[in-house]
Amino acid sequence: MYKKMKLEGIVRIPPDKLGDPLEEAVDRELRDKYEAVVDKTLGTIVAILGSDKIGEGRILAGDGAVYYNAIFDAIVFKPEMQEIIEGEVVEIVKFGAFLSMGPFDGLLHVSQITNEYISYDEKNARLVSKE
């Protein structure tokens, strides 16, 4: 399931980007840092929509970058148990089929397809039901 979430994080703006408009620099660094990150509790962060609030910058000794706390909106994908998700079959193998489901690839095991016996036709790369 896709969800829009409001998240909070710290973003580092390197010295060569300090001349850029702050919001653009923060949004770019948020995308670089958080997009495509998989988190156990959140799921996969698919896209960063933009920052809502940017805190005051902090400079650490020995580092020329500026660190900002930012609150931002993100699109997150986290499949739930028993959720039905449409996917495209990418490859069929002896033990099932690999599917592409949005930002994920997954395995559909033969035991999840049917309760009947299924065999694999290696020559034609397809699953065959035996009745």
Sine and cosine of phi, psi and omega as CSV:
sin_phi,cos_phi,sin_psi,cos_psi,sin_omega,cos_omega
0.00,0.00,0.70,-0.72,0.07,-1.00
-1.00,0.04,0.66,-0.75,0.03,-1.00
-0.69,-0.72,0.56,-0.83,0.15,-0.99
-0.99,-0.11,0.82,-0.57,-0.05,-1.00
-0.79,-0.61,0.48,-0.88,0.12,-0.99
-0.98,-0.19,0.87,-0.49,-0.06,-1.00
-0.86,-0.50,0.27,-0.96,0.05,-1.00
-0.79,-0.61,0.67,-0.75,0.01,-1.00
-0.39,-0.92,0.12,-0.99,0.04,-1.00
-0.95,-0.33,0.73,-0.68,-0.01,-1.00
-0.84,-0.54,0.64,-0.77,-0.02,-1.00
-0.97,-0.24,0.85,-0.53,0.07,-1.00
-0.98,-0.18,0.92,-0.39,-0.03,-1.00
-0.93,0.36,0.35,-0.94,-0.08,-1.00
-0.83,0.55,-0.58,0.81,-0.04,-1.00
-0.95,0.30,-0.19,0.98,0.01,-1.00
-0.97,-0.25,0.04,1.00,-0.06,-1.00
-0.94,0.35,-0.32,0.95,0.04,-1.00
-0.99,0.16,-0.26,0.97,0.01,-1.00
-0.96,0.27,0.39,-0.92,0.11,-0.99
-0.83,0.55,0.68,-0.73,-0.13,-0.99
-0.82,0.57,-0.75,0.66,-0.06,-1.00
-0.89,0.46,-0.65,0.76,0.03,-1.00
-0.90,0.43,-0.70,0.72,-0.01,-1.00
-0.90,0.44,-0.69,0.72,0.00,-1.00
-0.91,0.42,-0.72,0.69,0.00,-1.00
-0.88,0.48,-0.67,0.74,0.00,-1.00
-0.89,0.45,-0.72,0.70,-0.01,-1.00
-0.93,0.36,-0.57,0.82,0.08,-1.00
-0.88,0.48,-0.70,0.71,0.03,-1.00
-0.87,0.49,-0.73,0.69,-0.02,-1.00
-0.88,0.47,-0.62,0.79,-0.09,-1.00
-0.99,0.14,-0.63,0.78,-0.19,-0.98
-0.95,-0.32,-0.44,0.90,-0.02,-1.00
-0.90,0.43,0.65,-0.76,0.00,-1.00
0.95,0.32,0.23,0.97,0.07,-1.00
-1.00,0.10,0.71,-0.70,0.05,-1.00
-0.97,-0.23,0.83,-0.57,-0.01,-1.00
-0.86,-0.51,0.66,-0.75,-0.03,-1.00
-0.85,0.52,-0.68,0.74,-0.09,-1.00
-1.00,0.04,-0.59,0.81,-0.05,-1.00
-1.00,0.09,-0.65,0.76,-0.15,-0.99
0.94,-0.34,-0.51,-0.86,0.02,-1.00
-0.98,-0.17,0.81,-0.59,0.05,-1.00
-0.98,0.18,0.93,-0.37,-0.09,-1.00
-1.00,0.07,-0.67,0.74,-0.06,-1.00
-0.47,-0.88,0.56,-0.83,0.14,-0.99
-0.98,-0.19,0.85,-0.53,-0.06,-1.00
-1.00,0.09,-0.41,0.91,0.00,-1.00
0.60,-0.80,0.30,-0.95,-0.04,-1.00
-1.00,0.02,0.60,-0.80,0.05,-1.00
-0.99,-0.11,-0.70,0.71,-0.08,-1.00
-0.65,-0.76,0.76,-0.65,0.04,-1.00
-0.90,-0.43,0.83,-0.56,-0.02,-1.00
-0.97,0.24,-0.07,-1.00,0.03,-1.00
-0.96,0.27,0.62,-0.79,-0.03,-1.00
-0.97,0.25,0.49,-0.87,0.06,-1.00
-0.79,-0.62,0.61,-0.79,0.04,-1.00
-0.91,-0.41,0.74,-0.67,0.04,-1.00
-0.99,-0.14,0.59,-0.81,0.01,-1.00
-0.87,0.49,0.74,-0.67,0.03,-1.00
1.00,0.07,-0.03,1.00,0.01,-1.00
-0.80,-0.60,0.81,-0.59,-0.04,-1.00
-0.99,0.15,-0.04,1.00,-0.03,-1.00
-0.99,0.12,0.27,-0.96,0.08,-1.00
-0.90,-0.43,0.71,-0.70,-0.03,-1.00
-0.96,-0.27,0.75,-0.66,0.00,-1.00
-0.83,-0.55,0.67,-0.74,0.23,-0.97
-0.99,0.17,0.70,-0.71,-0.01,-1.00
-0.68,-0.73,0.65,-0.76,0.16,-0.99
-0.97,-0.25,0.79,-0.61,-0.11,-0.99
-0.60,-0.80,0.34,-0.94,0.05,-1.00
-0.99,-0.10,0.64,-0.77,-0.01,-1.00
-0.64,-0.77,0.50,-0.87,0.15,-0.99
-0.99,-0.14,0.81,-0.59,-0.08,-1.00
-0.85,-0.53,0.65,-0.76,0.05,-1.00
-0.91,-0.40,0.88,-0.48,0.05,-1.00
-0.65,-0.76,0.96,-0.29,0.02,-1.00
-0.93,0.36,0.65,-0.76,0.01,-1.00
-0.98,-0.18,0.40,-0.92,0.03,-1.00
-0.87,0.50,0.71,-0.71,0.01,-1.00
0.94,0.34,0.16,0.99,0.05,-1.00
-0.97,0.22,0.65,-0.76,0.04,-1.00
-1.00,-0.07,0.83,-0.56,-0.03,-1.00
-0.82,-0.58,0.77,-0.64,0.07,-1.00
-0.96,0.27,0.61,-0.79,0.02,-1.00
-0.54,-0.84,0.22,-0.98,0.03,-1.00
-0.93,-0.38,0.77,-0.64,0.02,-1.00
-0.94,0.35,0.83,-0.55,-0.02,-1.00
-0.99,-0.16,-0.64,0.77,-0.04,-1.00
-0.44,-0.90,0.61,-0.79,0.08,-1.00
-0.94,-0.35,0.75,-0.66,-0.01,-1.00
-0.77,-0.63,0.09,-1.00,-0.09,-1.00
-0.83,0.55,-0.60,0.80,-0.10,-0.99
-0.99,-0.16,0.10,1.00,0.03,-1.00
0.44,-0.90,-0.52,-0.86,-0.03,-1.00
-0.67,-0.74,0.60,-0.80,0.10,-1.00
-1.00,-0.07,0.72,-0.69,-0.05,-1.00
-0.87,-0.49,0.52,-0.85,0.16,-0.99
-0.97,-0.24,0.87,-0.50,-0.05,-1.00
-0.80,-0.60,1.00,0.05,-0.02,-1.00
0.89,0.45,-0.81,-0.58,-0.04,-1.00
-0.98,0.18,-0.05,1.00,-0.05,-1.00
-0.91,-0.42,0.43,-0.90,0.28,-0.96
-0.93,-0.37,0.57,-0.82,-0.03,-1.00
-0.58,-0.81,0.21,-0.98,0.03,-1.00
-0.95,-0.31,0.78,-0.62,0.14,-0.99
-0.97,-0.24,0.97,-0.23,-0.08,-1.00
-0.95,0.30,0.51,-0.86,-0.02,-1.00
-0.83,0.55,-0.52,0.85,0.01,-1.00
-0.93,0.37,-0.30,0.95,0.00,-1.00
-1.00,-0.06,-0.16,0.99,-0.06,-1.00
-0.99,0.11,-0.75,0.66,-0.03,-1.00
-0.37,-0.93,0.29,-0.96,0.07,-1.00
-1.00,0.08,-0.22,0.98,0.01,-1.00
-0.97,0.22,0.29,-0.96,0.03,-1.00
-0.96,0.28,0.73,-0.69,0.02,-1.00
-0.81,-0.59,0.68,-0.73,0.10,-1.00
-0.88,-0.47,0.23,-0.97,-0.07,-1.00
-0.95,-0.32,0.84,-0.54,0.07,-1.00
-1.00,-0.01,0.99,-0.11,-0.10,-0.99
-0.91,0.42,-0.57,0.82,-0.03,-1.00
-0.88,0.47,-0.68,0.73,-0.04,-1.00
-0.98,-0.22,0.03,1.00,0.00,-1.00
0.78,0.63,0.85,0.52,0.04,-1.00
-0.53,-0.85,0.39,-0.92,0.05,-1.00
-1.00,0.02,0.69,-0.72,-0.05,-1.00
-0.86,-0.52,0.78,-0.63,0.03,-1.00
-1.00,0.09,0.73,-0.68,0.04,-1.00
-0.94,-0.33,0.91,-0.41,-0.01,-1.00
-0.99,-0.13,0.00,0.00,0.00,0.00
